[in-house]
Amino acid sequence: MGTTTVTALIGPDQDHLQEVEFLVDTGSLYAFVTPETAQRLGIRPTTRTRVVTADRRIAEIGVAAGYLRLMGREGGILVGVMDVPMPLLGVISLEVLGLKVNPVEESLEFARPFGPMAL
């Protein structure tokens, strides 16, 4: 199985979006960007939380609300601010937009006929 990358628009709200290339990471919950990228995007953490990394370390990170536009869908997401090698797009972000990974095609596809829902 390979990797899936996507270019999405992300920012602090729907009026201030910038392009970012993400590695789609179904092992991550949040979207993650570096502190430098968060600052450039205008995404400011409002709280801190502890997370467990892939190598089982515990890290304290900032968490912010962000806005994501991808594949004609958009909505609010949680963004973790952490020193990552590449911005990551986690499963909560995919679920918000109603997207899923097609591992054979190494691409994203629609998981349902609509994006954000309140059901």
N, C-alpha and C positions, 0 to 999 in steps of 0.2 A: 504494500500500500504506500502511495506517495503522499505528497502534501498538497494542500489547497490554499492558494492565496487569492485575495480579492482586494480590489481598490474600492473604498467606500468614502462617503462624506461624513465627517464627524465634527462636532463642536459642542459648545455649551448650550446652544439652543438652535432652533431651525433656521434662524436668520444669519448665523455665523458658522458656516460649515467649511471645512477644508478637506482636501483629498489626503487619505492615508492608506498605505498598503498594509494589509493585515495578513498574518498567518492564521488560518482557521484552526482553532485548537479545541476539539471536543472534550479534552481533559480539563479545560478551564471553565469556570463559571462565568466570570466577568469578562469584559473587554479589558485589556491592559495596554497602557502606554507608558513610556518613560516620563520622568519628571520634566525633561526638556520639551518633549512633544506636548505634554499636558499644558505647559506654560505657553507654548506657541499657539495652541488651539484655544486658549482661554478657559480651559477646564480646570477648576479649582476644587480640590477635595474639601468636603465639609465635615467629614468624620474619618476616624481611623479604625482599622480592624486588623485582627491577626488572621493570616492565611497559612496553609501548609503548601509548600512548593513540591514540585515533582520529585525532588531528592529528599523529601521529608523534613526539610528545614521549616522552622516557623519564622515568618517575617511579618512585621507590622507595616501596613500600607495605608495610604490615603485612598478614600473612596469618594467619587464625585458622581453627580448626575450628569449625563451627557445626552446628546441627540445624534442618532445614526440614520443615514439614508443609504439604502443599498437595494439594487434590483427593483427599483420603482416603489419600494416600501420604506417607511420611516417611522421612528418612534423613540421614546426615551429609554435609555439604558443606564446601567451602572458601569462606571469606568474605574478600574483599579489603577493607581499610579505607583509604578514599581520599575526598578531597573531591569528591563527585559531586553533580550537581544534584538527582538523585532516586535512591533505591536501585535497583540493577539486578540482574536475575536472568539469569545467563549460561547458556550451553549445557551446562556440566558439571553444574550444578544440575538442569537439565531432564533430562539423561541419567540422573543418579542416580535420579530418581523415575520414569523411563520416560515422560516427557512430550515433546510437540513442539508447535510453533506451527502453527496453521492460519491462514495469511495472509489467506485470503478472508474467514473469519469473524472475524479478529482475536481469536482465543481460543487457549487451550491445549487439547490433547486427548491421549488416551493413545496412546503409541507402541508399547506392548507390554502384555500382560495382567498384568504385575507391576511392582513398583518396584525397589528396590535388588537387585542380583544379584552373585553371586560366580562368574561363569562366565568 
